[in-house]
C-alpha cells in the first residue's frame, strides 16, 4: 500500500467519522426538540390547571367569574378588579400557549383543546365585552387570531363557560 493509498483511506475514514458525527448531532437535536415540546406542553397545562384551581378554590371568585361572563357590566368595582385580574392571567397564559403553538412547540391537538376553552370564555356575553375592553394589551398576532378566528366561530351548542351557563341560551336572551 502506497502513501497515497493510505492518505485516501484516511480521507474516507475521516468522511465517515464526520457523517457519523452529523447523524449523532441530528439525533441529539431531535431528542432535545422533543424534550422542549414536552416541557412546553407540561408548563402550559400547569398554568391552566393553576388558573382553574384559583377560581375553584374561592367561592366568591367563582361567583364573580360566572356573573362577569354573563354580564361584565353588572360587576361592582371590587368584583371587576377581581374579574379583570383573573382573566388577564388566563389570557396571558393563553397568549403564551398560542405563541408556543405557532412556534411548533405545542402540538396542535393540545392547542385545539385549549382553544375550545378560550372560545367558550371570549364568546360568552361578558367575555366579549371584557375582550373588547382589554384586547389592546395583547400582541397583534394573538389579538387578530382571537378576533378573526376564535370569536367568529359558532360555539358548540352545549358550550358552558366554566360550566356556569349555556352560551346559546345567553345569546338568545
PEWOJO-V455686 format. One record per residue. N is the residue number from 1. RES is the residue in one small letter. SS is DSSP state (hx for helix, st for strand, lp for the rest). PHI is phi in whole degrees, 0 to 359 (none if undefined). Layout:
# PEWOJO-V455686
n & res & ss & phi
N & RES & SS & PHI
N & RES & SS & PHI
This chain:
# PEWOJO-V455686
n & res & ss & phi
1 & x & lp & none
2 & x & lp & 273
3 & x & hx & 298
4 & x & hx & 295
5 & x & hx & 297
6 & x & hx & 295
7 & x & hx & 296
8 & x & hx & 297
9 & x & hx & 298
10 & x & hx & 297
11 & x & hx & 293
12 & x & hx & 297
13 & x & hx & 297
14 & x & hx & 297
15 & x & hx & 296
16 & x & hx & 298
17 & x & hx & 297
18 & x & hx & 296
19 & x & hx & 298
20 & x & hx & 298
21 & x & hx & 297
22 & x & hx & 295
23 & x & hx & 298
24 & x & hx & 298
25 & x & hx & 298
26 & x & hx & 299
27 & x & hx & 296
28 & x & hx & 295
29 & x & hx & 297
30 & x & hx & 298
31 & x & hx & 297
32 & x & hx & 295
33 & x & hx & 299
34 & x & hx & 297
35 & x & hx & 294
36 & x & hx & 295
37 & x & hx & 298
38 & x & hx & 297
39 & x & hx & 295
40 & x & hx & 297
41 & x & hx & 300
42 & x & hx & 298
43 & x & hx & 296
44 & x & hx & 300
45 & x & hx & 295
46 & x & hx & 296
47 & x & hx & 298
48 & x & hx & 295
49 & x & hx & 297
50 & x & hx & 297
51 & x & hx & 296
52 & x & hx & 300
53 & x & hx & 297
54 & x & hx & 304
55 & x & hx & 291
56 & x & hx & 293
57 & x & lp & 279
58 & x & lp & 231
59 & x & hx & 304
60 & x & hx & 297
61 & x & hx & 295
62 & x & hx & 300
63 & x & hx & 294
64 & x & hx & 297
65 & x & hx & 299
66 & x & hx & 299
67 & x & hx & 297
68 & x & hx & 294
69 & x & hx & 291
70 & x & hx & 286
71 & x & lp & 208
72 & x & hx & 303
73 & x & hx & 292
74 & x & hx & 277
75 & x & lp & 287
76 & x & lp & 290
77 & x & hx & 300
78 & x & hx & 297
79 & x & hx & 296
80 & x & hx & 297
81 & x & hx & 301
82 & x & hx & 292
83 & x & hx & 297
84 & x & hx & 299
85 & x & hx & 300
86 & x & hx & 294
87 & x & hx & 280
88 & x & hx & 294
89 & x & hx & 297
90 & x & hx & 301
91 & x & hx & 290
92 & x & hx & 294
93 & x & hx & 300
94 & x & hx & 296
95 & x & hx & 298
96 & x & hx & 299
97 & x & hx & 297
98 & x & hx & 301
99 & x & hx & 296
100 & x & hx & 295
101 & x & hx & 296
102 & x & hx & 297
103 & x & lp & 281
104 & x & lp & 83
105 & x & lp & 267
106 & x & lp & 234
107 & x & lp & 298
108 & x & hx & 304
109 & x & hx & 300
110 & x & hx & 292
111 & x & hx & 297
112 & x & hx & 300
113 & x & hx & 296
114 & x & hx & 290
115 & x & hx & 299
116 & x & hx & 295
117 & x & hx & 297
118 & x & hx & 301
119 & x & hx & 300
120 & x & hx & 301
121 & x & hx & 281
122 & x & hx & 280
123 & x & lp & 265
124 & x & lp & 293
125 & x & hx & 308
126 & x & hx & 289
127 & x & hx & 295
128 & x & hx & 297
129 & x & hx & 297
130 & x & hx & 301
131 & x & hx & 300
132 & x & hx & 301
133 & x & hx & 286
134 & x & hx & 245
135 & x & hx & 302
136 & x & hx & 300
137 & x & hx & 278
138 & x & lp & 248
139 & x & lp & 297
140 & x & hx & 303
141 & x & hx & 297
142 & x & hx & 295
143 & x & hx & 300
144 & x & hx & 298
145 & x & hx & 298
146 & x & hx & 297
147 & x & hx & 284
148 & x & hx & 264
149 & x & lp & 233
150 & x & hx & 300
151 & x & hx & 285
152 & x & hx & 268
153 & x & lp & 280
154 & x & lp & 277
155 & x & lp & 298
156 & x & lp & 303
157 & x & lp & 304
158 & x & lp & 264
159 & x & lp & 298
160 & x & lp & 224
161 & x & hx & 300
162 & x & hx & 58
163 & x & hx & 73
164 & x & lp & 277
165 & x & lp & 202
166 & x & lp & 277
167 & x & hx & 297
168 & x & hx & 301
169 & x & hx & 291
170 & x & hx & 295
171 & x & hx & 286
172 & x & hx & 277
173 & x & lp & 279
